[in-house]
Structures are given as structure tokens and as C-alpha cells.
Amino acid sequence: MTACFPDLLSEVRQFRQQYPQVRFVDLICLDIPGHFYGKRYPIELLEKVAAGSPLKLPQNCVLLGAQGGLYEIGDYCFHDGDPDALRRLVPGTLRPVTWESQPLGQMLITSDGTAAPIEFEPREVLARVVQRLAARGIHPVVAFELEFYLFDKALKEGLPQYPHDPYGGDADDQPSMHIERLSRFADVLDDMTATARLQGIDATVITAEIGPGQFEINFNHCQDPMQAADSSALFCRSTRGVARQHGYRASFMAKPYLQYPGSGMHVHVSLYDAAGANLLAVDEQRPLRHAVAGCLALLPQLMPIYAPNHNSYRRLGAAVNAASKASWGYEDRDACIRIPDADPHNLRLEFRLPGADANPYLVLAALLASIEHGLQAGCEPIAPLNEDRHSGIDFPLDLLQAVRNMQHSAAVQAALGREFVMVYCENKRQDHLAFLHAISPREYQWYL
């Protein structure tokens, strides 16, 4: 997704030449719950923005709740008049949309890098952490992995159903990691990866997961953390669109079925200096252990980011590779933090706790800030699961308690910004209360 144009205006003009049938472009940005919002711009107006005309959207769109609508949060939403805030175009993200009925384009927009960034915008939160690490000579390389479920297009009594095998017509309702599932659903899966690559997303390996209709798609390691998070966000949008084209629904819910595993967001992170040396591998891997210790120390305070809604917590503590305590281990998928087997140059940690429904910008910001915390503190972690299967640190399994932990954590406020923590925690608290009052027990498992 890296820009290959001398400026934004050149990017837009080349896009118009390459796709003359496209008349509108969706300018999109991720809100706190992880939904895209924005505006559909005529392409000739987009060219004016690229040439320097201001681009403004309502500031409080970022604060939308998980089910839509605004909550009263501090001085925002109902006390500030919902002012406009400047956004900028993200270079290199103007791409064609192939899953809609009309030819469209899409392009990411953001407030980070503007004269007055929105402190609680997810991309801005990540940008501040990345810039802070860069000032210390630390350059993360990041790779996301995302699990998701396919559902049949038709609902039954308002609830999603198992996907139908396109060859046999029967419901694909058996848990299996069998590679033949990749063949049976090859048309939609291949289209998902091809569409992702057209969006500049470096999608690679496809895996059939344990749950019925469950799959995982991996991305290559990326030297730009911002681009890695952009790709993860955009992948969710394109995957849902492609699924609709093929007669399915795609969902990144953390736990759609009670009896089957949930879907995770796995994040691989390694750290390098300006010369390309792996900082985690020096001094007999002492920095790696410090990084792990920092992640474990802040994990209980960051649960509202890693498990952002009521459904997310049902995935934790499951029988299959979903931890119920903050833990770590070498080549251990039961751990929150897994250290994959790798040579010193590729030494990294894999963070496995977040659900696939988490906001990728905020997950990566929280993870990198935790690593930074560990490097600064210089503490050794608890015993790995390889040495003690009972090793681990308790974290809250209830969203309201998790919010209280995050809201009162001085370390989290220092790492991610006091204003962001206040806004985010209030958004999650009211999301949780709205869910409890509005969703019936029967609809519980389908809550997004």
C-alpha cells in the first residue's frame, strides 16, 4: 500500500486514467468500535482535495457506538455542537472497489498529520505511539493474522446459519481443519485474497480453521506499522463485500457459536534499529523478555481494547488456544504471547489475545506501548507456560470491570493519552449498558 506517486494529485489523476468508469470514491475512516464511516465524493472533487482543498468531517463520528448513535461523553457529542475536524488523504490507499454493483473507488482518510489531530481517533492514537518509538530508534515490523466465519446468506428466524457447501448443497456444520474445505470454498476465498491484493493488502496464507465455515488469512510482515493496521482494517471491509458477492455473509465476531472456537486477531511484532538489527535478539534475548513482561503487566488494564464488547469475552478461556490468563510461552498457542521459533534476525512475539472484532489501530497501539513499557522497566516476566502450565496473571473477564481497570491506570494514560482513555472507556461502558438493555438473550450470541 506504500505510495508510489510523487504527490496526492498525481495519484488521483493516474487513478482516473486507469479507471475512467469510476465516478465516486468512498473516503473512509475507522471509528472507535471499528466501523468505517465517511463520505462518497465525486472523483472530480477528490482531485480538488488532493490539490489542497480542505477535507472536513464531523469530529464526533469517531465516537459512534457499536450499534450506531452517539453517547454523552464528557464535553463531546451533545455539548460541543459536533464541530467539523480536518482530515487528510492517506497516500497510496486510493483503490478500486470491485464488490459493489457500481464502479467505485475508496481511499483512507485520517486526522493524524493534520494541524489539529483528533486525540481519540484510533489511527492518531497509533501514530503517536509509532512516532514515540521512532524517536527512540525503534522500528517495529508487524504482521496481522485474522480469523473469520462464513455464514449462509439467508437468515433463519433472524439468525445467521452455517454456510452451504457450494458443491454438495449441505450445511457446512462440521468442525474441521481439513484442507478440502479450502477447495470447496475456493471461489470465495481466492476472490477474497485477490481483492485484498488489489487494495494493496499483502494477503498470503489461507487456513481452514476448526469452526464450521471458519478460516484464517495471513498478511506478510510490514515495515510500516501504520500500513499494517490500515491493511487489517481494509481487509475486513473487502472480505465482507466479497462474501456478499458469492452469496455468503462474512463475520469477524469474536465468538459467533457457543460450541465452536472464536475468531482471533494475531499480531506478530519484531523490533529493529536503523541499521536493520533485531533489537529483541541482543544480550541473550533479554529485551525480548522485557517486552513480554511489559505486555503481561499492562494486559489487565488494556482488556477493553483487546476484548471491546460483550461477545468478545465469551471467546476467552475456551478449550482451544484462547487464554484465560495473561501468559506467555515458546511455541505455545495456549499463551497470550507466543514466541515463534525463528532465527535471531526474525525473532518476534505473537500476540494472540485480541478477538477479530477488535480495532486493529488500537490493538497495535496498545501492544507497542506495552512493549515500550517493558523495555523501559527492564523487568523479567513470569515463568513461561513451557516451565509452568499454571503460570499466568489474572485479567478481568467482564467488560465493566475491565473498563474500570483501564480508566484508572496511570501507565495506560501515559502510554495512550489521558483524553483517549477517558473517551474510550466511556464509549465502551455505555456500549455495554446499551447491549444489556437492548439485546434479548436469544440474540446474545450474534451481538456485534
SEGUDREN-442693 format. One record per residue (C-alpha): x, y, z; residue number from 0. Coordinates in steps of 0.1 Angstrom, whole numbers, plus 5000, padded with zeros to 4 digits. Layout:
X_Y_Z_NUM .
...
end
This chain:
5000_5000_5000_0 .
5031_5022_5000_1 .
5026_5053_4979_2 .
5044_5052_4946_3 .
5034_5086_4934_4 .
5052_5120_4938_5 .
5021_5136_4953_6 .
4984_5130_4960_7 .
4973_5149_4929_8 .
4993_5126_4907_9 .
4978_5096_4925_10 .
4942_5107_4919_11 .
4949_5117_4882_12 .
4965_5083_4875_13 .
4936_5065_4891_14 .
4911_5085_4869_15 .
4931_5075_4838_16 .
4932_5038_4849_17 .
4896_5036_4860_18 .
4876_5061_4838_19 .
4843_5044_4847_20 .
4846_5053_4884_21 .
4826_5085_4892_22 .
4826_5083_4930_23 .
4852_5074_4957_24 .
4844_5065_4993_25 .
4866_5084_5017_26 .
4866_5063_5048_27 .
4880_5062_5084_28 .
4876_5038_5113_29 .
4856_5048_5144_30 .
4863_5036_5179_31 .
4842_5003_5176_32 .
4859_4995_5143_33 .
4833_5005_5118_34 .
4840_5026_5087_35 .
4824_5060_5083_36 .
4830_5087_5057_37 .
4817_5104_5026_38 .
4812_5094_4990_39 .
4830_5120_4969_40 .
4826_5127_4932_41 .
4860_5120_4918_42 .
4865_5155_4904_43 .
4860_5169_4940_44 .
4885_5143_4952_45 .
4910_5158_4928_46 .
4904_5192_4943_47 .
4911_5178_4978_48 .
4943_5162_4965_49 .
4953_5196_4952_50 .
4949_5212_4986_51 .
4912_5220_4993_52 .
4903_5213_5029_53 .
4886_5180_5038_54 .
4864_5181_5069_55 .
4841_5156_5086_56 .
4822_5159_5119_57 .
4846_5152_5147_58 .
4822_5131_5168_59 .
4818_5104_5141_60 .
4847_5088_5158_61 .
4826_5083_5189_62 .
4798_5063_5174_63 .
4786_5034_5195_64 .
4789_4998_5184_65 .
4752_4997_5174_66 .
4753_5033_5160_67 .
4743_5065_5177_68 .
4762_5088_5200_69 .
4766_5087_5237_70 .
4771_5117_5260_71 .
4809_5116_5267_72 .
4824_5145_5286_73 .
4822_5177_5266_74 .
4817_5159_5233_75 .
4786_5148_5213_76 .
4759_5168_5230_77 .
4779_5197_5244_78 .
4803_5208_5216_79 .
4779_5213_5187_80 .
4796_5184_5168_81 .
4823_5206_5151_82 .
4840_5197_5119_83 .
4875_5184_5121_84 .
4902_5184_5094_85 .
4911_5151_5077_86 .
4938_5143_5052_87 .
4940_5117_5025_88 .
4963_5087_5032_89 .
4987_5084_5003_90 .
4988_5051_4984_91 .
4953_5040_4995_92 .
4932_5051_4965_93 .
4920_5017_4951_94 .
4891_5004_4931_95 .
4861_4988_4948_96 .
4851_4956_4930_97 .
4824_4942_4953_98 .
4797_4968_4947_99 .
4771_4969_4920_100 .
4785_5002_4906_101 .
4822_5010_4899_102 .
4836_5028_4929_103 .
4869_5037_4945_104 .
4879_5040_4981_105 .
4906_5059_5000_106 .
4915_5061_5036_107 .
4914_5094_5054_108 .
4927_5104_5088_109 .
4932_5133_5112_110 .
4967_5123_5121_111 .
4992_5145_5104_112 .
4968_5174_5103_113 .
4972_5207_5121_114 .
4948_5196_5149_115 .
4946_5157_5151_116 .
4916_5142_5170_117 .
4932_5128_5201_118 .
4908_5099_5203_119 .
4908_5089_5166_120 .
4922_5053_5165_121 .
4947_5060_5138_122 .
4960_5090_5156_123 .
4965_5070_5188_124 .
4986_5045_5169_125 .
5005_5073_5151_126 .
5016_5089_5184_127 .
5030_5056_5197_128 .
5048_5048_5165_129 .
5064_5083_5164_130 .
5075_5079_5200_131 .
5092_5046_5193_132 .
5108_5061_5162_133 .
5123_5089_5183_134 .
5140_5062_5204_135 .
5154_5045_5173_136 .
5129_5016_5175_137 .
5112_5005_5143_138 .
5085_4978_5146_139 .
5078_4953_5118_140 .
5043_4940_5120_141 .
5021_4912_5106_142 .
4984_4906_5113_143 .
4965_4874_5110_144 .
4927_4875_5110_145 .
4902_4847_5116_146 .
4866_4850_5104_147 .
4835_4829_5098_148 .
4814_4825_5067_149 .
4776_4823_5072_150 .
4749_4814_5047_151 .
4734_4845_5030_152 .
4699_4836_5042_153 .
4689_4841_5078_154 .
4667_4817_5098_155 .
4644_4834_5123_156 .
4667_4864_5122_157 .
4699_4845_5129_158 .
4729_4836_5107_159 .
4733_4800_5096_160 .
4761_4777_5087_161 .
4774_4782_5051_162 .
4762_4758_5025_163 .
4788_4737_5007_164 .
4787_4750_4971_165 .
4793_4715_4958_166 .
4770_4694_4979_167 .
4745_4720_4990_168 .
4745_4707_5026_169 .
4753_4730_5055_170 .
4790_4730_5063_171 .
4783_4724_5100_172 .
4811_4701_5110_173 .
4842_4714_5128_174 .
4872_4706_5107_175 .
4906_4719_5097_176 .
4906_4696_5067_177 .
4923_4712_5037_178 .
4894_4700_5014_179 .
4873_4728_5029_180 .
4897_4752_5012_181 .
4889_4735_4979_182 .
4851_4735_4985_183 .
4851_4773_4992_184 .
4880_4781_4969_185 .
4860_4805_4947_186 .
4851_4829_4975_187 .
4885_4825_4994_188 .
4905_4831_4962_189 .
4884_4861_4954_190 .
4889_4875_4989_191 .
4927_4873_4987_192 .
4928_4886_4951_193 .
4906_4916_4961_194 .
4927_4922_4991_195 .
4958_4924_4970_196 .
4940_4948_4946_197 .
4936_4970_4977_198 .
4973_4969_4983_199 .
4970_4944_5011_200 .
4997_4917_5011_201 .
4975_4887_5019_202 .
4992_4854_5018_203 .
4984_4821_5036_204 .
4948_4808_5039_205 .
4939_4782_5066_206 .
4908_4762_5072_207 .
4901_4766_5110_208 .
4884_4744_5134_209 .
4849_4760_5135_210 .
4824_4753_5107_211 .
4829_4778_5079_212 .
4858_4793_5098_213 .
4890_4805_5080_214 .
4922_4825_5086_215 .
4941_4847_5062_216 .
4976_4860_5070_217 .
4994_4891_5058_218 .
5031_4895_5051_219 .
5053_4913_5076_220 .
5052_4950_5070_221 .
5079_4976_5079_222 .
5053_5004_5083_223 .
5031_4997_5114_224 .
5005_5023_5101_225 .
5002_5004_5068_226 .
4999_4971_5086_227 .
4970_4984_5106_228 .
4954_5000_5075_229 .
4956_4967_5057_230 .
4939_4948_5086_231 .
4911_4973_5087_232 .
4906_4974_5049_233 .
4907_4936_5047_234 .
4876_4934_5069_235 .
4857_4957_5046_236 .
4867_4940_5014_237 .
4861_4905_5028_238 .
4826_4913_5038_239 .
4819_4927_5004_240 .
4833_4897_4985_241 .
4814_4873_5007_242 .
4781_4891_4997_243 .
4790_4888_4961_244 .
4793_4850_4965_245 .
4761_4846_4984_246 .
4776_4844_5019_247 .
4780_4867_5050_248 .
4815_4871_5065_249 .
4818_4879_5102_250 .
4848_4888_5123_251 .
4828_4883_5155_252 .
4849_4870_5184_253 .
4825_4842_5193_254 .
4796_4836_5169_255 .
4789_4799_5180_256 .
4788_4788_5217_257 .
4801_4753_5208_258 .
4829_4763_5185_259 .
4861_4783_5188_260 .
4861_4820_5184_261 .
4880_4842_5159_262 .
4912_4859_5169_263 .
4934_4887_5157_264 .
4970_4876_5160_265 .
4997_4902_5157_266 .
5034_4895_5151_267 .
5058_4922_5162_268 .
5096_4924_5159_269 .
5117_4955_5166_270 .
5147_4968_5146_271 .
5171_4996_5148_272 .
5180_5019_5119_273 .
5207_4996_5107_274 .
5183_4966_5105_275 .
5195_4947_5136_276 .
5168_4929_5156_277 .
5166_4946_5190_278 .
5148_4917_5206_279 .
5177_4893_5199_280 .
5206_4911_5215_281 .
5220_4904_5250_282 .
5208_4868_5250_283 .
5173_4879_5242_284 .
5169_4900_5273_285 .
5149_4928_5255_286 .
5125_4901_5243_287 .
5118_4890_5279_288 .
5114_4927_5290_289 .
5090_4932_5261_290 .
5070_4902_5272_291 .
5070_4914_5308_292 .
5056_4948_5297_293 .
5028_4932_5277_294 .
5018_4910_5306_295 .
5019_4938_5331_296 .
4996_4961_5311_297 .
4973_4935_5297_298 .
4948_4935_5325_299 .
4944_4973_5321_300 .
4941_4971_5283_301 .
4914_4944_5281_302 .
4887_4969_5268_303 .
4908_4973_5237_304 .
4916_4936_5232_305 .
4881_4925_5240_306 .
4860_4955_5231_307 .
4824_4942_5236_308 .
4803_4918_5255_309 .
4807_4890_5229_310 .
4845_4892_5230_311 .
4847_4878_5265_312 .
4829_4845_5256_313 .
4859_4835_5235_314 .
4884_4837_5263_315 .
4892_4806_5283_316 .
4878_4783_5256_317 .
4892_4748_5252_318 .
4911_4757_5220_319 .
4940_4781_5221_320 .
4923_4810_5239_321 .
4939_4820_5272_322 .
4921_4828_5304_323 .
4952_4844_5320_324 .
4979_4867_5308_325 .
5006_4842_5299_326 .
5035_4835_5275_327 .
5055_4806_5261_328 .
5078_4794_5234_329 .
5059_4778_5205_330 .
5028_4776_5227_331 .
4994_4786_5213_332 .
4977_4784_5246_333 .
4996_4815_5256_334 .
4985_4851_5251_335 .
5021_4859_5239_336 .
5037_4831_5218_337 .
5073_4833_5209_338 .
5075_4815_5175_339 .
5107_4795_5166_340 .
5128_4818_5145_341 .
5164_4828_5137_342 .
5178_4858_5156_343 .
5171_4882_5127_344 .
5134_4872_5126_345 .
5129_4869_5164_346 .
5095_4882_5173_347 .
5065_4878_5196_348 .
5030_4869_5185_349 .
5001_4884_5205_350 .
4971_4861_5204_351 .
4947_4875_5229_352 .
4926_4900_5209_353 .
4894_4890_5191_354 .
4890_4895_5154_355 .
4864_4922_5163_356 .
4890_4945_5179_357 .
4901_4977_5164_358 .
4935_4970_5147_359 .
4948_5005_5152_360 .
4941_5004_5189_361 .
4953_4968_5194_362 .
4986_4976_5177_363 .
4989_5009_5197_364 .
4983_4991_5230_365 .
5007_4963_5221_366 .
5035_4986_5211_367 .
5030_5008_5241_368 .
5031_4977_5263_369 .
5064_4966_5247_370 .
5078_5001_5252_371 .
5067_4999_5289_372 .
5085_4966_5293_373 .
5117_4978_5277_374 .
5118_5009_5299_375 .
5110_4990_5331_376 .
5135_4962_5324_377 .
5117_4936_5344_378 .
5118_4898_5339_379 .
5085_4881_5330_380 .
5067_4854_5350_381 .
5076_4818_5341_382 .
5066_4807_5306_383 .
5040_4780_5301_384 .
5067_4757_5289_385 .
5080_4757_5325_386 .
5048_4760_5344_387 .
5014_4752_5329_388 .
4997_4772_5356_389 .
5017_4804_5351_390 .
4997_4835_5344_391 .
4983_4868_5355_392 .
4945_4872_5361_393 .
4927_4897_5339_394 .
4891_4908_5341_395 .
4865_4887_5322_396 .
4838_4913_5325_397 .
4838_4945_5303_398 .
4827_4969_5331_399 .
4855_4957_5354_400 .
4879_4959_5325_401 .
4869_4995_5318_402 .
4874_5005_5354_403 .
4909_4989_5353_404 .
4918_5008_5322_405 .
4903_5041_5333_406 .
4923_5043_5365_407 .
4956_5031_5350_408 .
4982_5058_5351_409 .
5005_5037_5329_410 .
4979_5033_5302_411 .
4970_5070_5303_412 .
5007_5079_5299_413 .
5011_5054_5270_414 .
4980_5062_5250_415 .
4969_5096_5262_416 .
4946_5106_5290_417 .
4919_5121_5268_418 .
4917_5090_5247_419 .
4915_5067_5277_420 .
4886_5088_5291_421 .
4867_5088_5259_422 .
4873_5052_5250_423 .
4863_5039_5284_424 .
4831_5059_5285_425 .
4822_5047_5250_426 .
4828_5010_5260_427 .
4809_5014_5293_428 .
4778_5028_5275_429 .
4781_5003_5247_430 .
4779_4976_5274_431 .
4750_4991_5292_432 .
4731_4996_5259_433 .
4737_4960_5250_434 .
4724_4947_5283_435 .
4692_4967_5280_436 .
4685_4963_5242_437 .
4696_4927_5233_438 .
4675_4897_5242_439 .
4692_4865_5254_440 .
4683_4848_5222_441 .
4702_4874_5201_442 .
4731_4874_5225_443 .
4755_4853_5205_444 .
4751_4874_5174_445 .
4759_4907_5190_446 .
4785_4926_5171_447 .
end
